[in-house]
Amino acid sequence: MKKKIRVCDGGTCIYDGAMSIMRTIEEKTGLAPGQSNDEYDFDRCDCTGHCGMGPNVVIDDETVIHEAENDTVMEKIDKKEGSPLVEAVDVDIDAIMKDLV
């Protein structure tokens, strides 16, 4: 099964080096963002919500590599080494405030 690789292209991750991480993945896989082969499906993604720990790389929509580094990113991708990806939760602020007042 192909490994799905997504590099966060949110502003903070870009500032923290996401473009360099993308170039490293391109060099190692031979793929440009939006391309795939038998082993990898590579592209960008929107903000992961982990802005303070960027650049972030998401693997298979399950795992996120925080503070990705060029010299270890492919090894971590191949081992699926990182933290579980936590999806955002919608919060009804009005309901919470109503209960507090």
MOPEZI-V420271 format. One record per residue. SS is DSSP state (h for helix, s for strand, l for the rest). Layout:
ss
SS
SS
This chain:
ss
l
l
s
s
s
s
s
s
l
l
h
h
h
h
h
h
l
h
h
h
h
h
h
h
h
h
h
h
h
l
l
l
l
l
s
s
l
l
l
s
s
s
s
s
s
l
l
l
l
l
h
h
h
l
l
l
s
s
s
l
l
l
s
s
s
l
l
l
l
l
l
l
h
h
h
h
h
h
h
l
l
l
s
s
l
l
l
l
l
l
l
l
h
h
h
h
h
h
h
h
l
